[in-house]
Amino acid sequence: MAAPILSSWPWENFGIYKYLVLGPLFAKCIHSIIDEKTQKESWCLHICLLYLFRCFLYQLWTSYTNMLFLTRNRRVIQQGVDFKQIDKEWNWDNFLILQALFAFTGCYIFPSLQNLPLWNLKGLIAVVILHVGVSEPLYYWVHRFFHRNDHLFINYHSLHHSSPVPQPFTAGNATFLEHLFLSLIIGIPIIGASLLGYGSIGLIYGYVSIFDFLRCLGHSNVEVVPHKLFEAIPFLRYLLYTPTYYSLHHTELETNFCLFMPLFDAVGKTLNSRSWELHEKINANAGKNNCKVPDFVFLAHVVDLTSSMHVLFVFRSFASLPYTTRMFLLPILPGAFLIMLAMWVWSKAFVVSFYNLRKRLHQTWVVPRFGFQYFLPFATAGINKQIEDAILRADRLGVKVISLAALNKNESLNGGGTLFVNKHPNLKVRVVHGNTLTAAVILNEIPKDVTEMLTISTERFQKIQKEAPADCQSYLVQITKYHAAQNCKTWIVGKWITPREQGWAPSGTHFHQFVVPPILSFRRDCTYGDLAAMRLPEDVEGLGSCEEINGLKSLMVECSEDKDMVSMATEELGEAMEEEKRLQDLLLKSLLPKDDADERDCILEVRADSQTLNFNRYEKYSQ
């Protein structure tokens, strides 16, 4: 079936090469800067600067929205943003490209736009009148028509509402037809003021920036407009919408159609009656720590500067992809370095992401320390203090399990977390880590004839040997030098080793990864295993981060000694068994052969030994 007209973008199949569409604009801009004869033609430069500023503004709002450590108490819709929504909104900036092309074309069609003054006060008045008198009512009625007309909603506007959680990028998730109309809405005040002779460069920058700011505000899903402002100036609630106001439209569809001014919903009798009540409630709860307590917490840390830029509140799109080094992010490294220093001095563990799994809330908290800091002797006490504070905080909140990630469970740092468990014997929260599951994965992969273990610590070797079955202890042999393993082709790497140390391994060796960060794949004649991870089930909700901060999936150990964990597991097991029985019965019924009599009300059996029975009468009766 062919797509409806104007529902897809002209450069939809271009991928990342869609930005080449802006090539003529940027080429003209560069030429006007270099060529002295055309230096006065600064209009191209202004279009390019405005385009880049708008991209930055939407990115800045998205980053703020996803800073859960700042916004989680003010979120309107508590659901997380998942991979499906991120993929759906991947090309959110299509409308910015479209409007930049319109501006580029418009300056050629209307040469007067190329020589606008820097500022004109009369233009401000003209823009306000045209926006309130033309753009706002036009948007309201057309938007309302898109909702009331089934053909337009299903084939066009439903794409925008398919995102369950509003985000600033959601504002750009719409069809080509809708953004043609939106370009008209934003263009009417600018072109109108210019045609009246009141246009100016400052006016265009100001109006477009405010327009984008308010769209990001409404789609942010974070209530930042104080309710006291409306209490002090009651009529203001009809002049400015809020994230709560827009969220009601996004979820309930049939109310709150305005662009920025609820006045038009009030006049059109489409204003949601719960708008102000819900807005007041969210504001009242904003200062309270009344968020849902997570069942599980994964206590992660930052690996390095580049990985720190792959989190949801920095670049959402990168966080949804497996981690790779992106060279074009290198210019941002100085800023990341300064933030790292600030975190080292002032920050404490904070929430970075969350998702729901079978009605259980999982959160990822981050210790504000980078990988290299864990190897600084003077930083050990501070890191353990950060981890301890996070565990005690989880215990106060009522978290059931907290899992220590990677270097947070380093044996030399805190004995795999035993330091905190021994120091606080009355902890209710279960402190675990994923080494047991990781070891199980690796042990399942290694050959059964491996008998040698490389470790410098005799105490560690004896402890491991003691844990082995009595009849197997004699097979374990301690090796303390790398060159002693030059004939062994199975290396389990539990500590980062240098390329020189890898050189002792014979050709064909397989390195099993048991270390974070993973060792460098230096040997081309050897193979390197991936870090062990758990595959999340399909019914996970709100998961949009492909890589955790430390580059690993969360490995959660559910301890059998924990009564709460046993209770939850038993409950889920009972539900699963009931569902299995129901599906088995359904399957058996579906395997029975089809009979015409199945559709009738009853089946009457007439036996041959009934002498007084007239079969014809019963046959007629049953019909």
N, C-alpha and C positions, 0 to 999 in steps of 0.2 A: 504494500500500500504506500503510495507516494505521500511525502510529508506535506502538510498544509502550506500554502503559499506564505512566504515571509516568516516561517517558523524557525528556520535554520539560518545560521550566519554565512555570509559569502565565503569567509576564510575558515569555515568549520573544519575542513580536512587538512589545513596547513600545518597543524601542530604548533611547535615553537616558532616556525617560520612565518607565522601570522604577523609578527612584528615588522617584517619586511614591507608590509603595506604602508608603514609610516616612513619608509626609506626616502621618498621624494621630499617629505616635510623636513626631516632632519638634514638631508643633503642641502636643501635650500637654506636652512638655518646655519649650517657650517659655512656655506658659501658667503652668506651675508656677513658673517663675522670676519672671514679672511679677506674678502674683496673690499677694498677701500671705497669703490664706487657704490657698493650696495650696503654699506654699513648703516646708512640711515634707515634701511628697511628692517626694522627690528621686530615687526609683527610676527615673523616666523619664530624668532627666538622666544617671544612671549607665549606662543602656542605650545612650543616644546616644553618650556619651563612650567606652564600651567598643567600640562599633561603629566609631567613627572611629579609635580607637587600633589596632584590628585591621587596618583598611585601611592605616594608616601602617606597621605592622609588616611586612605582606606586601610593600608597596612598597619599604621599606628593604632587606629581604632580596633582592628582585629587583634593586635597584640595585647592591648589593654583588656579587651573582652575575655581573652583566654588566660589572663593572670589570675588564676583561681585564688591565690593567696591574698589578693586585693578585692576580688569581685564575688566570691562564692556566696556571701551573705546577701548580695543584692541581685542575684540572678532571678529572672522572672520565670523562665522555664528551666527546671532543674536537670533535664536530660542532657547527656553529653553529645558532642558532635562526633559522628562515626565516619568510617571510611567512605561509605556510600555518599554522604552529603559532601564530603571534601572532594570526591571525584566529580560529583555533579556540578560543583561550583568551581571547578578547576579553571575554567575560562571566564571567570567573573569580570575581568577587565576588558572584555570585548566592547562594552559600551563606551569606555574611555577612548579606545582606538577609533570607534565610529565618530564620536563627537570631535575628536582632534581632526579627523578628515573633513568633517562638516565645517569646522572653523577655517581650515586651510582653503577649502573650496570657496567658502563665503567671502574670504578676503579678496579673492580674485573676482568674484561676481560683483561685490560691492567695494570698489577701490577706496571709498571713503573710510572703511574700517581699518585701512592700513596706516592712517595718519591721525589716530585718535589722540587727544590730549591726555596728560597724566591723570587729571582729576577734573570733575565737573559736578558741583553740588546739586544742580538741578537734575542731573541724571539719577541721583539717589532717590529723589522724590518720584521721578518717572518710573523707576524700576519697582518701587514699593507699590505704586498704584497699579501697574501692569501685572505684578505678581498676585496681589490680592484680588484684583478685579477680573483678571483673565486666566492666569495659570492655575490658581487654586480651584476655582469652580469648574474649569475645563477638565482638570485632572480628576476631580471628584466624580463628575458625571460619567466620564469615559471609564474610569476604574470601576465604578458601580455597574456600568453596562457590561464590562468584561466578566463580572461575577454573575449577573443575572441572565446572560445569554449562554446557554449550554455549549454551543459550538465554539465560542470564543474562549470560554473557560477551559474546556477539555483540551482543545488543540493549541492553546497559547498560554493562558495565565496559570494553568495548573502546574506548570514547570516551576514557577516561582514559589508556589505553596508546597511543593514536594519536599522542600527542606524542612525537617521537623523542628529545628532549633534556629531561630533567626541569628544571623551574624552579619557584620558589615559587608562581607563578601556576598551574602545572600541578596543584597540590593542589586547586584549585577547579574544575578542568575535569572535571566528572563529571555524571551525570544526576541528575534530581530525586529518584528513588528512592534512589540511593546517599547523597545528602546528607540525606535524611530519616533514614536509618539512622545516618549520622555524627552528626547532631544528637542522636540517642538516646544514642550512645556518649559524647559530651561532656556530655550532660545528666544521665546516671545519677549520677555522683559529686556533682554540685552539688545536684540535687533530693534525693538520698538523704541527704546531710549536713543539708540544710535541714529535711527531714521528721523527722530525728532530733533536731532542736533545736540543731544545731551550726553552722548556716549563718551566713555573714557576708559583708559587702561585699568586704572584703579577700580572702576566700577565692575569691570568684567572679572578681575581677580577676586574682588570682594563677594560678588553675588554667587559666582560658581563655588567658591570656598564655603560660604555659608550654606548653600544648597546641599553640597556633599556632606558637610558636617552634620546637618540635621538628618539626612538620610542614614548616615552611620549611627547617629544617636538613636533613631527609631529602631534600627535593626540590631542594636548591640546586645539585646537581651540582658542588659545590666541597668538597673534603675538608678540613675545618677541625678535625676531632677528632684530636688527636695520638695516634699509635700507642703512644708511650711511656706514656701513661696506662693503656692496657690491659696493658702489660708490668708496670707497677707494681702494678696491681690487676686481676689476670686475670679475676675473676668479673664485673667491671664490663662486659665485652663482652657479657654476657647480659642486662644491665639497660638498655643504651643502644645504639640502632642508630646508624649513620653514613650519610652521603651515599653512600658506596661500597656499603654494605649494601643501601640502597634501590635504587640504580641497577641492581644485579644482578637485583632483582625486576622492575624496570620493563622491562628488556630481555629477560630470559630467562623471565619469567612464572611458572614452576612452582616457585619457591622464595622464601624470605624474605617470608612473608605477614604478619608481625607488625605491630602498630601502632607501638610504640616499643621494645618489649622482645624481643630475639632469643631469650630464654629459651623462649618459646612455640613458636618454630620448632624449637628443639632438642628440646623434648618431643614435638612433632608430627612430628619427623624430616623437616622441610622446610627445614632450614638449609643454605644453599649452602656447599659445602666450600671455595670460593675466597674467601669473604667476608673473612677475616682476612689471607690472603696478599695479595690485591689492595689491601687497606687499607694494609698495611705497605709495599708497593711504591710506592703513590702518595705516601705520607708521605716515603719515602726520596728520591724524585725532586723533592719540593716545593722544596727549597732549591737545586736545580741548574737552570741555564738550558739545559735539554735539549729545549725545544719545537722543533717542526719549523720549519725556516728558511723564510720566505716566498719565493716566486719573484718577486713584485711587491710594491712598497710605494707607496702613494699618500700623499704628505706634505701633509696638509691643515692648515688653521688655523681658528680660530673667527671668525665674521663679527661677531656682536654678542651682547649678553646674552640676548636672547630665543631666538636660534638655539642657544645653549649648553644650553638646556633641552630640546632635541629630539634627544638622543642616547640610545643604548640604555641606558646606565647611569643616566640621569635618569628619563625616561619612555619605556618601551619602546613603548607604543602610539602615542605621538606620532612617535617615530622611524620608525615603519613607514608613516607617511602623508606626502604632500607638505607641505612647510613652509607654515604659515600662522601669522599672529600670533594668539595666543589670549589674550584680555583677562583671563581668570580666573587666568592665570599671573603677572600683574603684581605681586601681593603677594609673590611669591618673588624678585623682582628684587633687593632689597637683599642677600639671601643670595648670589645669583649674582655681585653686585658684589664682595662680600668674597672669594669664591672666586677671582674674576679677579685681585684684588690679590695673593692668596696665590700663585697660579700665576705671576704676574709676577716674584715674588721668588724662589721656591724650585723651581718645576717645570721639567722638561725634556720633550722630545718623548716621547709615550707611545702605546701601542696602544689604539685605541678600537673597532675592529670588524674582522672578517675574513670571508671566504667562500672556497669552493673552486670552481674552474672547470677542468674537464677535467684533474683531478689536479694542478692548480697552485694553490698557496695564495696568496691575495691578502690583504694587510693594509692597513688605513688607520691611519697614525700622525698625531698631531696636534701641531703646534708650539703651545705654550701662550701664544699671543698672539692678541689680538682685532683686528678689522679696523682700528679707529681708531689702534691703536698703530703700524701700518705707515706712518702719515703723520706720526709724531712724529720730528723729525730726531735727537733724542738717543737714540731707541730702535733706530735702524738697525743699529748694530754688534751689539747684543744679539740681535736677530732673526737676523742673518746667522750669528752664533755658534751659535744654536739649530739652524738649518738645516744648517750645516756639521757639527755634532756628529751629527745624525741621518744624514747621508750617510755619514760615517765609520763610524758604528755599523752601518749597512746593509752597508757594504763589508767590515767585519770578520766579520759573520754569514754572508756569502756570498749576499746578495740579488742577483738578476740585474739588476733594473730598479727605480729609484726615480723616481717622477714628482712634480714640484713642482706644487702646486695654486695657482691664483689668485694672490694677492699674494706667495706664496713665490717666484714666478718673475718678479716685477716687474722691468722693465728698469732702472728707477732704483735698485732695491735691490741687485741682484746680476747684472744683465745677462742675465736669463733662465736663471741657473744657471751661466753661463760663468765667473763669479768662482771658483767652487769647482772646476770642471774644470781651469781654468788653474793654480790653486793646488796641486792634487793631480793631476798628470798620470798617475800610476800607478794610478788608481782602477780597480778591476775592475767595480764596479757601474756600470750605465749610467744617467746622469742625464738625464732627458728631461722634457718637459712637453707638454700637450695643445694648444698653440696651433696647431700645424700642422694637426691634424684639425679644430679649430674654424674656422680660416681656410678650409679646404677646403669645409666646410659652407656658410659665408657666401658664398664666391665662387661657389658653385653657385646661390645664390639671387639675387644682384644682377644687374641688367640689364647687357648686354655693352657698352653705350655710355657707361658711367661712366668718366671720364678724370681727374677732379680728386681730389686728396688733401689733406685738412686736417691739417697738423702744424706745430708751432712749430719743431721741430728740423730744420734744413737738412741736418745730417749724416745723420739718420735717413731723410729723403726721398731723398737721393742714394744711400744704401745700397740702399733698396728699388728705386729706378729702375735701379740697376746690375744688380740681380738679374733684372730683366725682360728678355725677348728684345730684341735690338738693334733690330728693326723696330718694336717697340712702345714704346720708351723715350720717344720724342717725344710720345706721347699723354698721358703723365703730367704734370700741372701742379700745382705746390705752391701751397697757399692757407694763409695764416697767421691770417686773421680769420674769425670765424663768420659775420659779415654778408656776406662774399663768397660764401657758399654758399646765399644766400637763394632762389636759383632751382633748387637741386638737391633732388630728391625722394628721393634714396637716401643715407642717412647710415649709415656704419658706425662705431659708437661703441666706440672702444677705450680711452676714458678717461671717467671719470664726469663728466657735464655737468649743470649746474644747470637748473632750469626756465626761467630767463632766457635761457640760451644755447640752449635748445631753441626759444625763441621766434623765432629767426632762420629756422628751417626753414619753407618754404611749406606751405600746407594740402595734405594728401594725402601727406605725407612718410612713408616707412617707416624706422624706426630699427632697424638690425641690431645686436643685442646682442653685444658682444665685451669686456664689462667686468664685473667682480665688485666690489661688489654691483651688480645691475642698476639702470639709471637709473629714476627715477620716471616713471610713465605720466601726464605732466602735460597733454599736448596731446590733447584729445578729437577733434580733426580729423585726427589722425595715427594711425598704427598702430605697434605695438612688437613686435619679434620676441622669441622665447624664447631663452634661452641654449642653445647647442648641446650635445648630449649623445649618448652612445652607448647603444644598446639592448642590454642583456645577453641572451645566449642562454638558451634554456629550461633547459639542463642545469646552470645555476649552482646550487650547493649551499650552504645555510647563510646566505643573504643575507636579512637582516631589517630593514635600515636603508634607507629610501626616499631620504633626503637625507643626503649626507655633511655634515661639519661646515661646510664653506664653501658649502653650498647647491648644489653641482654633482655630477653623476655623474662618476666617475673617467674621465678621458680619457687613455688609455694609448697612447704611441707605441712601437711595436715596431721598433727600429732594425735595418735590413738589414745594418749593418756589424757587428753583434754576432753572433759565431759561435754562441754558445749559443742565441740567439733563432732563428737560422736553423736550427739543429739541431732545436729543438723544433717549429718550423713545418713542417720537412720531415717529421718523424716523424708529426705530425698529418695532414699532407697525404696521406702514404702510407696511413695508416689510413682516411682518408676515401675515397680512390680505391678501395681494396679493398671497402669497404662499398658504394660506389656500384655497382661491378661485380656484387656479390652481389645487390643490389636490382634491378638491370637484368635479370639472369637470372631472378630470381623473377617479375618483372613479365611477361617474355616467356612464361614457362610458364603464367602465369595467363591470358594472352590466347589461348592455343591452345584450339580448340573441344573440348568434352567428347566422349569416345568411350567406349562401353560396354566396349570391349576394354582400356581403360586399367587396369581393376581386375584383369585376369587376369595370370597369371604370365608367359606368352609368347605371341607371335604367329607362326604357322607359315604361310609362303607356299608354295602349291602351284602350280607352273607347268603350263600346258596341254600342253607338248611332252613331258612325261614319260609315255611310253606304258605303262610297267610299274607306274605308281603307282595305287593304289586309294584314292581320296579318302575313301571311307566309313570305311576302317580308321583313317585319321589323325583324322578327325572324332570317331570314337568314343574314340580314345586321348586326345585333348585334353580330352574331357569328364571 
